[in-house]
């Protein structure tokens, strides 16, 4: 018999699905939050059932359970931990620890992909085309490679996971993964997912208007309250606001904080770690501790939401050789324009500022961080140029 303790997200339930493919009724699967895992592990080890092998996936154990597992193994028990978070790498010191963040070919791993490979290597499971594709979709979603690869099917798989119960999702996937054909959504699921995509797009549009900006420990964060679509929301807000180092998504009902970034040089698992959390470089989370509440809820409460850049402009274009106009909350107008030697300068209300920048993006990043500016629409841009021309004519 086997006991599988796994995370309660898509990657975690993916582990449960491939385990059931391999072991059938001989495996008892239980899904856990990060906070609940150690309690479940402790309870299992206290029972002392050495006839059941414990497999832990997509989560790591604390120091107390490290010691308990060692004692359990000395008494004849069997334990295997399979994880892909770098915060768990120290568990490789134990024979039962199998933590791999990145494959030899450079691909990031997921717990589902690692467990799937382990089961095949041990001879517990014969791969199928559908199972191969399912595992790869889970891996790409969990590592966020789907966005880089344009693999929207992975995102939709995660959306389906949240739309149905754990039991229903497991049952559907188990039936599908035993097929030699490709992994596909059925017509009803496609219709549901199309409706969900429309709902998500409306939700993200609303949240764009609610995000505030703050500086924390030398990094700039966009902070928004949201209970749904955390990964998609974090990705969209991050891409639309590249001057921000990361996005913070606050779930007050669940008392959780999620961190997302689109930047390769920012590791949000380190940010989450300061609040007792962890995860991946681009997607991590933590509980809503007093420190996290003070840093992101209290600090953001008095701030006004960021104004969005004007969309679909034809004249007020970023990196335009004619210059680009922005407005700050206090009403000041900032004009970014090319100057000598290929650099970019800034004017504030017509007055040249001292700073110059190597690129347009550097100048815009400075203004968005320090002045919270937003791109004006074409009508305001034309008015600005006309006023500028009239002033120049009067001064002649």
C-alpha positions in Angstrom: 0.0 0.0 0.0 1.0 3.6 -0.6 0.1 6.9 1.0 0.5 10.0 -1.1 0.5 13.4 0.5 0.5 16.2 -2.1 -0.3 19.9 -2.6 -3.8 21.1 -3.5 -2.9 23.0 -6.7 -2.8 21.7 -10.3 0.7 20.3 -9.9 -0.2 18.6 -6.6 -3.3 16.9 -8.0 -1.4 16.0 -11.1 0.8 13.9 -8.8 -2.3 12.2 -7.3 -3.6 11.4 -10.8 -0.4 9.8 -12.1 0.0 7.9 -8.8 -3.5 6.5 -9.2 -2.7 5.6 -12.8 0.3 3.5 -11.4 -1.1 2.0 -8.2 -4.9 2.1 -8.7 -6.7 1.2 -5.4 -3.4 0.5 -3.7 -2.8 4.2 -3.1 -4.5 6.5 -0.7 -4.2 10.1 -1.8 -4.7 13.2 0.3 -4.2 16.8 -0.9 -2.9 19.4 1.5 -2.2 23.1 1.9 1.3 24.1 2.7 0.3 24.8 6.3 -1.4 21.4 6.7 1.2 19.1 5.3 3.5 18.7 8.4 0.5 17.9 10.5 -0.5 15.1 8.1 3.0 13.7 7.9 3.3 13.7 11.7 0.0 11.9 12.0 1.1 9.2 9.6 4.5 8.7 11.2 2.9 8.5 14.7 0.8 5.6 13.5 4.0 3.6 12.7 2.5 1.7 9.8 5.7 0.5 8.2 3.7 -1.6 5.7 2.5 1.5 3.9 5.1 3.5 1.9 4.7 7.3 2.3 5.2 9.4 -0.8 5.3 13.2 -0.4 5.0 15.4 -3.5 5.2 19.1 -4.4 5.7 20.0 -0.7 8.5 19.8 1.8 8.6 18.9 5.5 9.9 20.9 8.4 12.9 20.0 10.6 10.9 18.1 13.1 9.4 15.8 10.4 12.8 15.4 8.9 13.9 13.7 12.1 10.7 11.7 12.5 11.1 10.4 8.9 14.7 9.3 9.7 13.4 7.4 12.8 10.5 5.9 10.8 12.9 4.5 8.2 15.2 3.0 10.9 12.2 1.1 12.1 11.6 -0.4 8.6 9.4 2.3 7.1 9.6 3.6 3.5 9.4 7.3 2.6 10.0 9.1 -0.7 9.8 12.9 -1.1 9.6 14.4 -4.6 9.7 18.1 -5.0 10.9 20.8 -7.3 11.2 23.9 -5.2 14.7 25.2 -4.5 13.7 25.9 -0.9 13.6 22.1 -0.5 17.0 21.3 -2.0 18.5 20.7 1.5 16.3 17.5 1.7 18.6 15.9 -0.9 20.9 15.2 2.0 18.6 12.3 2.9 18.2 9.1 0.8 14.5 9.7 0.8 14.8 13.2 -0.6 14.4 13.7 -4.4 14.4 17.4 -5.1 15.2 18.6 -8.7 14.6 22.2 -9.8 15.9 21.9 -13.3 16.6 19.0 -15.7 20.0 18.5 -17.3 18.5 19.9 -20.6 17.7 23.2 -18.8 13.9 22.5 -18.5 12.3 23.5 -15.2 10.6 20.6 -13.5 7.3 20.2 -11.8 6.4 17.6 -9.1 4.1 15.9 -11.5 6.8 15.5 -14.2 9.3 14.2 -11.6 6.8 11.7 -10.1 5.8 10.5 -13.5 9.4 9.9 -14.5 10.0 8.2 -11.2 7.0 5.8 -11.6 8.1 4.9 -15.1 11.7 4.4 -14.0 10.6 2.1 -11.1 8.4 0.1 -13.5 5.2 1.1 -11.8 3.7 2.8 -14.9 3.6 2.5 -18.6 3.5 5.8 -20.4 0.7 6.8 -22.8 0.6 9.6 -25.3 -2.3 11.3 -23.4 -0.4 11.0 -20.0 2.8 12.4 -21.6 0.9 15.4 -22.9 -1.0 15.9 -19.6 2.2 15.9 -17.5 3.8 18.3 -19.9 0.8 20.7 -19.7 1.0 20.6 -15.9 4.8 21.2 -16.0 4.5 24.1 -18.4 1.7 25.8 -16.4 3.5 25.3 -13.0 6.8 26.7 -14.3 5.0 29.4 -16.4 6.7 28.2 -19.6 3.3 28.0 -21.2 3.2 31.8 -21.5 6.7 31.9 -23.2 5.8 29.0 -25.5 2.3 30.3 -26.3 0.8 27.1 -25.0 -2.7 28.3 -23.9 -3.9 24.7 -23.5 -1.8 24.5 -20.3 -3.6 27.6 -18.9 -7.0 26.2 -19.8 -6.2 23.0 -18.1 -5.6 24.9 -14.8 -8.8 26.8 -15.4 -10.7 23.5 -15.8 -9.1 22.3 -12.5 -10.7 25.2 -10.7 -14.1 24.9 -12.3 -14.8 21.4 -11.1 -14.4 19.4 -7.9 -11.2 17.5 -7.1 -13.0 14.2 -7.5 -14.5 15.2 -10.8 -11.2 16.4 -12.2 -9.4 13.3 -11.1 -12.1 11.0 -12.6 -12.1 12.9 -15.9 -8.3 12.9 -16.2 -7.8 9.2 -15.2 -10.2 8.1 -17.9 -8.5 10.3 -20.5 -4.9 9.5 -19.6 -5.3 5.8 -20.2 -5.9 6.5 -23.9 -3.2 6.2 -26.6 -4.6 9.2 -28.4 -3.8 12.9 -27.8 -4.9 14.7 -24.6 -7.9 16.9 -25.5 -10.8 18.7 -23.9 -14.3 17.5 -24.8 -16.8 19.9 -26.5 -18.6 20.7 -23.2 -15.3 21.6 -21.5 -14.3 23.8 -24.4 -17.6 25.7 -24.1 -17.1 26.1 -20.4 -13.5 27.3 -20.8 -14.5 29.9 -23.5 -17.1 31.3 -21.0 -14.5 31.3 -18.3 -12.0 33.2 -20.5 -14.6 35.9 -21.0 -15.3 36.1 -17.3 -11.5 36.3 -16.5 -10.9 39.0 -19.0 -13.6 41.2 -17.4 -12.2 40.5 -13.9 -8.7 41.5 -15.0 -10.0 44.7 -16.6 -11.6 45.6 -13.3 -8.5 44.8 -11.2 -6.3 46.9 -13.4 -8.0 50.0 -12.1 -7.5 49.0 -8.5 -3.8 48.3 -8.3 -1.6 50.6 -6.2 2.2 51.0 -6.3 4.6 50.9 -3.4 8.3 50.4 -2.6 9.3 47.6 -0.3 12.9 46.6 0.6 14.3 48.4 -2.5 11.9 46.8 -5.0 8.7 48.3 -6.5 5.5 46.3 -6.2 2.0 46.6 -7.6 -0.5 45.6 -5.0 -4.0 44.4 -5.7 -6.8 42.6 -3.8 -8.1 39.6 -5.6 -9.5 36.2 -4.8 -9.4 34.7 -8.3 -7.1 34.2 -11.3 -4.0 35.0 -9.4 -1.5 33.7 -12.0 -3.2 35.2 -15.0 -3.8 38.5 -13.1 -0.2 38.7 -12.0 1.1 37.9 -15.4 -1.1 40.6 -17.2 -0.4 43.3 -14.6 3.3 42.5 -14.7 3.5 42.7 -18.5 1.4 45.9 -18.6 3.6 47.5 -15.9 7.2 46.5 -16.6 8.5 49.2 -14.3 7.3 47.2 -11.4 9.5 44.4 -10.1 6.7 42.2 -9.0 3.0 42.0 -8.4 1.4 41.3 -5.0 -2.0 39.7 -4.9 -3.8 39.9 -1.5 -6.5 37.3 -0.7 -7.9 38.6 2.6 -10.5 35.9 2.9 -7.9 33.2 2.5 -5.3 35.2 4.5 -2.8 34.6 1.7 -0.3 36.7 -0.2 0.7 35.7 -3.8 3.8 37.1 -5.5 4.3 37.1 -9.3 6.9 38.6 -11.6 7.6 38.6 -15.3 11.3 39.6 -14.8 14.1 37.1 -15.0 16.2 39.1 -12.6 13.6 39.2 -9.8 13.1 36.1 -7.6 9.8 36.4 -5.8 10.5 33.2 -3.8 13.1 35.3 -1.9 10.4 37.9 -1.3 7.9 35.2 -0.1 10.7 33.7 2.1 10.9 36.9 4.2 7.3 36.2 5.3 7.8 32.5 5.9 6.6 31.4 2.4 8.3 30.2 -0.7 7.8 28.8 -4.2 9.2 29.5 -7.6 11.3 32.4 -8.9 8.4 33.8 -10.8 5.4 32.6 -8.7 5.4 32.2 -4.9 3.2 32.7 -1.9 3.0 33.1 1.8 0.5 33.3 4.6 -0.9 36.7 5.6 1.4 37.2 8.6 1.5 40.4 10.6 4.6 41.5 8.7 3.0 40.9 5.3 -0.1 42.7 6.4 1.9 45.7 7.5 4.0 45.7 4.4 1.3 45.4 1.8 -2.1 46.0 3.2 -1.5 48.9 5.6 1.2 50.4 3.5 -1.0 50.4 0.4 -4.3 51.5 2.1 -3.7 55.2 1.9 -2.4 55.2 -1.7 -4.4 55.9 -4.8 -4.6 53.3 -7.5 -2.3 53.6 -10.5 -3.8 55.3 -13.6 -3.6 53.1 -16.7 -1.8 54.2 -19.8 -4.0 55.3 -22.6 -4.7 52.5 -25.0 -4.6 52.3 -28.8 -2.9 55.7 -29.3 -1.7 56.7 -32.8 0.4 59.8 -32.1 1.4 59.7 -28.4 3.6 56.6 -28.9 6.3 55.3 -26.6 9.8 55.8 -28.0 8.5 58.2 -30.6 11.2 60.6 -32.1 8.6 63.4 -31.6 8.5 62.7 -27.8 5.9 61.1 -25.5 3.7 62.9 -23.0 2.7 61.7 -19.5 0.7 63.2 -16.6 1.4 62.8 -12.9 -1.3 62.6 -10.1 -0.6 66.2 -9.0 -1.2 67.4 -12.6 2.3 67.9 -13.8 3.1 67.0 -17.4 6.3 65.1 -18.2 7.7 65.0 -21.7 10.2 62.2 -22.6 12.1 63.1 -25.8 15.3 62.1 -27.6 18.3 64.3 -27.1 21.9 64.3 -28.4 24.1 61.1 -28.4 21.0 58.9 -28.6 20.0 59.6 -25.0 16.6 60.6 -23.7 15.7 63.6 -21.6 12.7 64.7 -19.5 10.9 68.0 -19.3 8.5 68.8 -16.5 5.9 71.4 -17.4 8.2 72.6 -20.1 11.3 72.8 -17.9 14.3 70.6 -18.7 15.2 68.2 -15.9 18.7 67.3 -15.0 18.5 63.5 -15.5 19.2 61.9 -18.8 18.8 58.3 -19.7 20.4 55.7 -22.0 17.0 54.4 -23.3 13.4 55.6 -23.5 12.4 52.6 -21.3 14.8 53.8 -18.6 13.3 57.3 -18.6 9.8 55.9 -18.5 10.7 53.5 -15.7 12.1 56.4 -13.6 8.9 58.5 -14.1 6.5 55.6 -13.4 8.4 54.7 -10.2 9.1 58.1 -8.9 6.1 60.1 -10.2 3.4 57.4 -10.9 2.8 58.9 -14.3 0.5 57.5 -17.0 0.5 57.9 -20.8 -2.0 60.5 -22.1 -4.4 59.9 -25.0 -3.9 61.4 -28.5 -6.2 64.4 -27.9 -4.2 65.5 -24.9 -0.9 64.9 -26.8 -2.0 67.1 -29.7 -3.2 69.8 -27.2 0.2 69.6 -25.5 2.1 70.0 -28.8 -0.1 73.0 -29.9 0.4 74.7 -26.6 4.1 74.1 -26.9 4.1 75.5 -30.5 2.2 78.6 -29.4 4.6 79.3 -26.6 7.6 78.9 -28.9 6.0 81.4 -31.4 5.4 84.0 -28.7 8.9 83.8 -27.5 10.3 84.6 -31.0 
